[in-house]
């Protein structure tokens, strides 16, 4: 069983609160992306929190490296995409600003550095863009990726396509531990990823050990 998960990492993407501002396994879960009323809220995000928590638990049980991929931005929005910069000004705190509540992980998700969890900070959709993720995975001997978090057409999709382009031979997206603004958007993007060879199990299927 343990050998099956050798060289695997879980990426948890953008599972942040986004309460102030409403995407091995990759998880996205900061509060500004998940909590209701935030500027950056992903409508389907809150419904997958329990599943993302379970994915992390299973990863830990299997000895899978957990990598937390989060956004942390400059208070003035100088490192934010052009189309989002209007959310950052001198009068309000923008989404996922470093050190704010909105940049924190949602309740139930905890980075455990003592268990060798690793944190990647990104400022764009892909977890690979402008980060040391690829070199860290190579140094860690990881060539199998499992991905969870938000949101499917942006951070999840871009990270997955970059992983495929970088020739990771085994990429898995947990379909009910990822989410988008609507089920239709989610389903369409999952199909696109499946069509390029990405595995797309449900949490139940993955927990039953059907997918390595």
N, C-alpha and C positions, 0 to 999 in steps of 0.2 A: 504493500500500500504506500509506504513512505517513498519508495523508489519511483512510483508513478508520478509523484509531484516534484521530483528533483528538477532543478533548473526552471521552476515556475515562479512567477510573481503575480500578485493581485494588485491592480491599479484601482484605487478608489478616487473618482474624479469629481471635484467641485461639490462635495456634500457639505456645503457651508450654509450658515443660517440665512444670509441675505435678508435678515429682518430689517436692517437699515436700508439695504439696497435690493428692492424687488423690481459644468461639467466636470510566481507573481500573479494580482487583480488590480485594475485601475478604478478608483472610486472618486466621484465628485459629490460633495455633500456639505458645503459651507452654508451657513444660515441665510445669507443674503440670496441664495438661489432656491432655498426650500421653504422658508417661513412665509405665511400668508401676509399680503399687504406690502411686501418688499418690491422695489422697482424691478429687480432682476428675477423675480420668482418664476420658476419653471412649474407650470400648473400641475404636472403629474409627479413632481418631485417628492412631495410629502407622502404619497401613497407607497413609495418604494423604500422608505427609510428602514422599516422593519426587515425587509429582505436584504438590504445592504448590510445591516447589522449581522444578519445570519450568515451572509457570504464571508464577512470578516471572521466570524467565529469558526466557520468551517476551514477557512484558510489557515488560521492559527493551529487548529487541530491537525491539519495535514502537513504542517511545517512549511507552508508557503510564505515567501517573503511578501509583506504587505507594504505597498508604496502609496502614500497619500499625496494626491496631486491637487493643489489648491491655487486659487488666485489670491494675490496680495498686491494691492495697487498703491501707488503714490497718492497722498491726499489731494494733490492738485490734478491728478489724472494725466500726468505727463507720460505715463507708460501704458495708457489705455488706447484701444482702437479708436480711430477717428469718429466712428458712428456712435460711440458711447461717451465721448468727452463732455457732452452737455450736462451729464449727471454730476459733474465735479465742478464745484465753484467755492467761493469763500464763505458762502452762507450755509451750506449744507455739507454733510459728510457723504461722500460718494460710496458706491457699493464696494464691498470687500477691501476696504482700506486697511492696510496692515495695522494690527493692534486694536481694531474695533471689534465690537460684538458680531457684526455682520460677516467678518472674515473667519469666525470660529466654526468648527465642525458642529453639526447638529447634535442634539442630545442623544447619547447612546453610542456615539462614535468617538473613540479615543486613540490618539497616537501613543503607542507604547514603545518608546525608544529603548527601554531595557530589554525588550524582546526583538530588538534589531529592526523595528519599523523604520522606514525612510520617508522623508518629506521632500517633495519637489514643488517649487513655486513657479508658476507660469503666469504670463501676461497676455497670452493669446489662446486660441481654441486648442491647439494640439499640445499635448504634454511633452512632445519632442521639440517643439519650436523654441529656440533660444534657451534651452535648458541642458543640463548634463545627463538627462535621463538615459539616452542611448549608451553613453560611455559607462554610466553606473551599471546598467544591465549587463553590458559586456564584461566588465570587471567582476561582477557577481556571478557570472556563468549562466545567466538567465536567457533562455530562448523560447520560453512558453509564457504567454501573457493571458491573464483573465481580467476582464474589465467590467466595472460597475460604476454607476453614478449618473450624472446629468450633464448636458442634455443630449439626447440621441443625435440630432442633426448637426450639432456643433462640436462640442468638446469630445464626445464619444466617437463620433464618425471620423473627425479629423485625426484623432490619436490612432484609431484603428487603421485608417488608410496609410498614415505615415509608417506604422509598424509593418504593414504588408510591403510597402515600398522599401523598407529597410531589411526586408527578407527574413523577418521573424517567421519561422515555419509553422507556428501553432498559436493562433490568436482566438480567444473565446470571449464572446459578449453574453453576459447573463441577461436574457431578454426581460425578465420581470424584476431585475435589480438595476435597470436603466429606465429612463423616462424622457418624454418630450412634452410639449405644450398640449398635444392632443394624441389620442391613440392612433389616429390615421398617420400622422407625421412619424410617430415612433415605428409603426409597422412598415412603412415605406422605406425608412432608413435601415431598419434591420434586414429587410430583403436585399437592399443594395450591398450591405456588408456580407450577407450570406453568399451572394453571387460572386464575390471575389475570394471565396474559400474560407471565410471566417465561420467558426462554430457558433451556433446560436441556441444553446439549451436554456430551458427554464431553470429556476433555482432548484426545483424538485429533481429535475433530470441531472443537474450537476451534483447535487447532494447525494444522489444514488450512485455516484462514481461512474457514470456512463461516459463522462467526458474528461479526458486528460488534458 
